[in-house]
């Protein structure tokens, strides 16, 4: 039986966009930065460990709509629920009710 090569094509742009937004908010929004300090574990360094966002930081979805070529698998990385919740809060400017579930 012949071995067929499989090419995996991944699109991580949605996750990278969300992480860039959070980095920008941390840099330019004292309110967001303060809220994350409040949410950090006691004795923390004022940051938030992405591992605290839970097991589903990133979701992997098969992108079957693009009709991949033979021997090609397309996947799309999307923000998991907790990361998506953080980015929605940043976009809305609603930090008071922001909760990071652990």
C-alpha positions in Angstrom: 0.0 0.0 0.0 1.5 3.3 -1.0 2.1 6.1 1.6 0.3 9.2 0.7 1.6 12.5 2.0 -0.8 14.7 4.0 -0.2 18.5 4.1 -1.8 20.3 7.0 -2.7 24.0 6.4 -3.5 25.9 9.6 -5.1 29.4 9.9 -4.3 30.8 13.3 -5.2 34.4 12.5 -8.4 34.6 14.6 -6.5 33.5 17.8 -3.5 35.7 16.9 -5.9 38.7 16.4 -7.5 38.1 19.8 -4.1 37.8 21.6 -2.9 41.0 19.9 -6.1 42.8 21.0 -5.5 41.6 24.6 -1.9 42.7 24.5 -2.9 46.1 23.2 -5.6 46.4 26.0 -3.0 45.5 28.6 -0.7 48.1 27.3 -3.1 51.0 26.8 -6.0 50.4 29.2 -5.3 50.9 32.9 -8.9 49.8 33.7 -8.4 46.4 32.0 -4.9 46.0 33.5 -6.3 46.7 37.0 -9.2 44.2 36.5 -6.7 41.5 35.5 -4.6 42.3 38.6 -7.7 41.8 40.7 -8.4 38.5 39.0 -4.9 37.1 39.4 -4.1 34.7 42.1 -3.1 36.2 45.5 0.6 36.9 45.4 0.6 37.0 41.6 2.8 39.3 39.5 -0.2 41.3 38.3 -0.5 39.2 35.1 -2.7 36.5 34.1 -1.4 33.0 33.1 -3.1 31.9 29.9 -3.2 28.4 31.4 -5.8 29.8 33.9 -8.2 30.3 31.0 -8.9 26.6 31.1 -8.3 23.6 28.9 -9.9 25.1 25.9 -7.7 28.2 25.2 -7.9 27.4 21.5 -10.3 25.4 19.5 -9.3 23.5 16.4 -11.9 23.3 13.7 -11.7 21.5 10.4 -12.3 24.0 7.6 -14.2 21.8 5.2 -15.9 24.7 3.4 -12.7 25.4 1.4 -12.7 22.1 -0.5 -9.1 21.2 0.1 -7.0 19.6 -2.5 -6.2 15.9 -2.4 -3.8 15.1 0.4 -4.5 18.4 2.2 -6.2 19.0 5.5 -7.2 22.6 6.4 -7.7 23.5 10.0 -8.7 26.8 11.6 -7.6 27.8 15.2 -10.3 29.8 17.0 -10.4 31.2 20.5 -11.9 29.0 23.1 -14.7 30.2 25.3 -12.6 31.9 28.0 -10.3 33.7 25.6 -13.3 34.8 23.5 -15.0 36.1 26.7 -12.0 38.2 27.5 -11.8 39.7 24.0 -15.5 40.4 24.0 -15.1 42.3 27.3 -12.2 44.3 25.8 -14.2 45.2 22.7 -17.3 46.2 24.8 -15.2 48.0 27.4 -17.1 46.1 30.1 -14.5 45.1 32.7 -16.6 45.2 35.9 -18.3 41.9 35.3 -15.2 40.3 33.9 -14.6 36.9 35.4 -11.9 34.4 34.5 -13.2 30.9 35.2 -10.6 28.5 36.5 
